[in-house]
């Protein structure tokens, strides 16, 4: 267990306002997609469809904000070796 390459620590910075905005956008998009595409289906198909669209849209918006924004929603502030 003396591998020096794996002993690092750090901390993350979260922009809570941007993270909440991404969550609200993903919830709205998932609700809209389920309401328009899954009419007349069983409730479990609604839940699965909502979770799939929500997860995909949240990850895409989070990834796009981290790639394109000046202040990303999630970033590593500092990474330093632990003695």
N, C-alpha and C positions, 0 to 999 in steps of 0.2 A: 504494500500500500504506500510506497514511497514514490509514486509517479507524480513528479512535479508539474506535469502538463495539465492535470485535471483538478488542481486546487485553486479555483478562482471563485470570487464572490462579486456581487454587484447589486445594484438596485434599479428598479424600473420607475419611470415617471409616467403617470397617467393623466391625461387631460380629460377630466370627468365630464365637462360640458360636451366635448366632441364625442366621447364615448356614449353619452346619453343620446346625443343626436343620431349617432349610428344605430343605436338600439331602437329608437322611435321610428326611424326610417325603415329599418328591417321589419318591425312589427306591422307598420302600415302597409308595406309592400306585400308581406305574407298574408295579411288579412284580405287585401284586395285580390290577390291571386286565388285564394281559397274561395272567396265569395263569387268570383266570376267563373272559375273553372270547375268547381266541385259541387255544383247545385244538384240536389237530389241524391247524394251519396250518403253512406253511413257515417256516423260521427267519428269512428276510428280512422277512416280515410281522411276526414277533415284534419284531425290532429296530426297524422303523419305528413300530410301535405303542408300544413302550416309549419311544422318543425323543419321540414326539408327546405322550404323556400326561405324561412327565417334564417336558418343556419348559413345557407349559401349567400344570401344577400348581406348578412352581417359580416361574414368573412370577406366578401368582396369590398364592401364599403370601408371596412377597417384596413384592408390591404391598400386600397386606393388612397385613403387619407395618410397612411404611413409612407407611401411612395411619393405622393404629390404635394402634400401640405407642408408648410413651413414649420408648423408646430404639430407633429403627429400625435395621434391619440395614445399610442403606446410606444415607448422607446427605452432603451437601456441608457441610463444616465452615466453610470460609471462601472467599469469592470476592473478589478484589481486582484492581484494574487494574495492568497491567504497564507500566512507563514505557518 
